[in-house]
Amino acid sequence: MRFLLLNGNGIDIRVNNAKLRVKDGRFSTTDELQEYVFSPKRIDIDSIIIYGQNGNLTIDAIRWLIKHNVQISVLNWDGKLLTTMLPPESTNVKTKFAQYHAFEDEKARVTIAKNFIEAKFDKTLVVLDYLKQRYPEIEYDLTEDFEKLKKAKTIKEIMGVEGGVAYKYWNEFAKAIPEKYDFESRIDSSRRATGAGDMVNAMLNYGYALLEAEGLRAINAVGLDPHVGFLHEMTPSKNSLAYDLQEPYRFLVDFAVISLIESERMEIKDFIRTESYSLRLRPSGAKKLTEEINLWFNKRVSYKENMTMWSYVMFLKTRELAQYLSDKRKDIDFIEPQYETKRQDSSDIRQKILSISYSDWKKLGFSKGTLHYMKQNAKADKPFTLNAHVRERLEQWEKLIATT
């Protein structure tokens, strides 16, 4: 999965001599103009995200992108999905009829809705367990909520349990967010004005919009109706099934936001306050968040004896849902594959880093400055992460010690 983010004024997408030519927008005449040229059959972009203010998209360009299986998603000013243009959908009409019948069958609908929420709860625990390792003040117990979900017999009861867990989750999540982000909890759009009031909610809104677009791509590919969900009710202009499919994978966006915050890559200048006092991402912030989410969507997990990207897992699970609805599968399970978080700043890792001598580190041909930085992190109370090449160096050091 690879996104191309276009932002600012004067975005231009057109075809010339069979090649797709893309010009990114800018916010001032001093901004450097970014241009991209893609030859036929050689585009390595899966989705174009337009978060800009104005520009041109020609009919030829739309045709070119659709024929090359590239999705075009347009985000609103508040980071929410406004519309999306998708490649041709599956023409298996029987799949949609099966979906409609299941929606009308209360028992079948409850079974599918429970599967979505069970998977969401599973990943909720993954995030909370990860945060608990790094922030001891986080406390949670969802045992009672899991029992309530098992006993739930209606969609209303399921949504009630989900709402209770979400309340607990965001209260604990907030404990991991520094005060400067002014984050208290997740915005309830049913009770507040449209848009985000703080930086974290602005990032989450934007990330969930990208996730919704991915859900729509998967739904379109397998021939389901995006407006007919099982957990979320049908509402005019709402993609209810895409909202359902978001639930098991929201954790990827949450992790992306946590990663950006912990690494202190997001800055106040990456956001802008609108006249309605909502906060939105500037181009710099949207770029950072898009790149981080892309990284998490591309992480691989073991599923059915293959190492599969999470973005493709979402498609596979949507296809399994279609097969279940069409009686080609006997059951449906959104919990698998499991996600395992590996803490990189454990006490064991910290002790290893502090015990490395500068002379041993230098023997391996590594920079003294890198080790000094690692030791500073190991001594501090704050959580930290290690890049892949740094972890490899630690492994080399361990082998060196083992042989001496």
Secondary structure as the mmCIF struct_conf table of DSSP 4:
data_model
#
loop_
_struct_conf.conf_type_id
_struct_conf.id
_struct_conf.beg_label_comp_id
_struct_conf.beg_label_asym_id
_struct_conf.beg_label_seq_id
_struct_conf.end_label_comp_id
_struct_conf.end_label_asym_id
_struct_conf.end_label_seq_id
STRN STRN1 PHE A 3 LEU A 6
BEND BEND1 GLY A 8 GLY A 8
STRN STRN2 ASN A 9 ASN A 9
STRN STRN3 ILE A 11 ASN A 16
TURN_TY1_P TURN_TY1_P1 ASN A 17 ALA A 18
STRN STRN4 LYS A 19 LYS A 23
STRN STRN5 ARG A 26 ARG A 26
BEND BEND2 PHE A 27 SER A 28
TURN_TY1_P TURN_TY1_P2 THR A 29 THR A 30
BEND BEND3 ASP A 31 ASP A 31
HELX_LH_PP_P HELX_LH_PP_P1 GLU A 32 GLN A 34
STRN STRN6 GLU A 35 PHE A 38
TURN_TY1_P TURN_TY1_P3 PRO A 40 LYS A 41
BEND BEND4 ASP A 46 ASP A 46
STRN STRN7 SER A 47 ILE A 50
BEND BEND5 GLN A 53 ASN A 54
STRN STRN8 GLY A 55 LEU A 57
HELX_RH_AL_P HELX_RH_AL_P1 ILE A 59 LYS A 67
TURN_TY1_P TURN_TY1_P4 HIS A 68 ASN A 69
STRN STRN9 GLN A 71 LEU A 75
TURN_TY1_P TURN_TY1_P5 TRP A 77 ASP A 78
BEND BEND6 GLY A 79 GLY A 79
STRN STRN10 LEU A 81 MET A 85
BEND BEND7 PRO A 87 PRO A 87
HELX_LH_PP_P HELX_LH_PP_P2 PRO A 88 SER A 90
HELX_RH_AL_P HELX_RH_AL_P2 VAL A 93 GLU A 104
HELX_RH_AL_P HELX_RH_AL_P3 GLU A 106 ARG A 134
TURN_TY1_P TURN_TY1_P6 PRO A 136 GLU A 137
HELX_RH_AL_P HELX_RH_AL_P4 THR A 143 LYS A 151
BEND BEND8 THR A 154 THR A 154
HELX_RH_AL_P HELX_RH_AL_P5 ILE A 155 ALA A 174
TURN_TY1_P TURN_TY1_P7 LYS A 175 ALA A 176
BEND BEND9 ILE A 177 ILE A 177
HELX_RH_3T_P HELX_RH_3T_P1 GLU A 179 TYR A 181
BEND BEND10 SER A 185 SER A 185
TURN_TY1_P TURN_TY1_P8 SER A 189 ARG A 191
BEND BEND11 ARG A 192 ARG A 192
BEND BEND12 THR A 194 GLY A 195
STRN STRN11 ALA A 196 ALA A 196
BEND BEND13 GLY A 197 ASP A 198
HELX_RH_AL_P HELX_RH_AL_P6 MET A 199 VAL A 222
TURN_TY1_P TURN_TY1_P9 GLY A 223 GLY A 223
TURN_TY1_P TURN_TY1_P10 PRO A 226 HIS A 227
BEND BEND14 PHE A 230 HIS A 232
HELX_LH_PP_P HELX_LH_PP_P3 GLU A 233 MET A 234
TURN_TY1_P TURN_TY1_P11 PRO A 236 SER A 237
HELX_RH_AL_P HELX_RH_AL_P7 SER A 240 GLN A 246
HELX_RH_3T_P HELX_RH_3T_P2 GLU A 247 TYR A 249
HELX_RH_AL_P HELX_RH_AL_P8 ARG A 250 GLU A 262
TURN_TY1_P TURN_TY1_P12 SER A 263 GLU A 264
HELX_RH_3T_P HELX_RH_3T_P3 ILE A 268 ASP A 270
STRN STRN12 PHE A 271 ARG A 273
TURN_TY1_P TURN_TY1_P13 GLU A 275 SER A 276
BEND BEND15 TYR A 277 TYR A 277
STRN STRN13 LEU A 279 LEU A 281
HELX_RH_AL_P HELX_RH_AL_P9 PRO A 283 PHE A 297
TURN_TY1_P TURN_TY1_P14 ASN A 298 ASN A 298
STRN STRN14 ARG A 300 TYR A 303
TURN_TY1_P TURN_TY1_P15 LYS A 304 GLU A 305
STRN STRN15 ASN A 306 MET A 309
HELX_RH_AL_P HELX_RH_AL_P10 TRP A 310 LEU A 325
TURN_TY1_P TURN_TY1_P16 SER A 326 ASP A 327
BEND BEND16 LYS A 328 LYS A 330
BEND BEND17 PHE A 334 ILE A 335
HELX_LH_PP_P HELX_LH_PP_P4 GLU A 336 GLU A 336
BEND BEND18 PRO A 337 PRO A 337
HELX_LH_PP_P HELX_LH_PP_P5 GLN A 338 GLN A 338
BEND BEND19 GLN A 344 ASP A 345
HELX_RH_AL_P HELX_RH_AL_P11 SER A 347 SER A 355
HELX_RH_AL_P HELX_RH_AL_P12 TYR A 358 LYS A 363
TURN_TY1_P TURN_TY1_P17 LEU A 364 GLY A 365
HELX_RH_AL_P HELX_RH_AL_P13 LYS A 368 LYS A 379
BEND BEND20 ALA A 380 LYS A 382
HELX_RH_AL_P HELX_RH_AL_P14 ALA A 388 ALA A 402
TURN_TY1_P TURN_TY1_P18 THR A 403 THR A 403
#
